[in-house]
Amino acid sequence: MDLTRRQFALGLGAAAAASLLPELGLASVPVSAGGRTLSFLNLHTGEKGKFTYREYGRLVPEEVSRLYHLMRDHRTGDVHPIDSRLLDLLYALQQKTGTGKPFEIISAYRSPKTNAMLASHSNGVASKSLHMTGQAIDICLGDVPLYQLRNAALKLRAGGVGFYPNPGFVHVDTGRVRRW
């Protein structure tokens, strides 16, 4: 089949645009026919859940909505959308570590009010934290040592990775690749 220059250019443009879509991030993580499932335990509220948030490459709105609620700011009750790339990053971490336990959430979404309060009490809280945009989460896993979780996150090169051995969590986000 012969392609015209116009068809070829349109095809290249479409491929370039598709490569920029955030939904295609971490494309090397296989999408099974059953979808992508994550389990969480919110350490502050005691809530837990198992969520099949993506099926056949598409987000599942009902599951994502439930996830937003579980990842809410536990201090204010504010619910905010969570970056789907963060969910995919967590799925990739789950696959890389081989964990059988839920992610334990120390902090996910933070309202600007909560973030300002925390920043006023600690120089370890960024005033423009990605937690406020639903792009960051602080986690640990019951069956994976913290250093191993950190190393797995660093190998993904999918965003920022912070290591906090005391009090015991790893921060991951979908911002630029960096570490601390």
C-alpha positions, 0 to 999 in steps of 0.5 A: 500500500502506498502512503501519500506524504500527507497520510505519512505526516498525519501518522507521524503526528498521531504517533508523536501526540500519543507518545505525550499522553500521560495515560501511556506512561509506564507502558512497559508494565503489562496490562492483563486482560483482568486489568490493574488492581491495587490494594491499600490500607489508610493508616490514619482512617483504618480504611482498606480496599482493593481496586481494579482501577484500570481495565483494558487500558482504560480507567474504571470511573467507579473504582477510581472514585472510590480510590480518591475517597480512600486517598483523601486528606484525612485531616479535612476530609477533602477529596481530590483526583489522583494522577492516574500515572501515580496509580500506574507507578504504584502498580509497577512498584507492586509488580517489581517488588512482588508484594502480597500486601496492600500499600500502607498510606501514610499520606496521599492527597493533602489539601493546601490547608493541611500542607501549610500546617505541616510545612509550618511544623517541619522543614521536610514538607515542601510548600508546593508539595505534589501531594496537593495536586494528587501526584504524590503518596507516602507509602510502605509495604508490610512485606517489603523492606523500605530500602527495597521499596525505594530501590524499586521506585528508583529503578522505575525512573517515573518521578521523584523518590524520597527515602524516610527510614525514620519514621518509615516510609517512601515518597513517590511522585509523578513529578520530574525524576529526582531523589532525596 
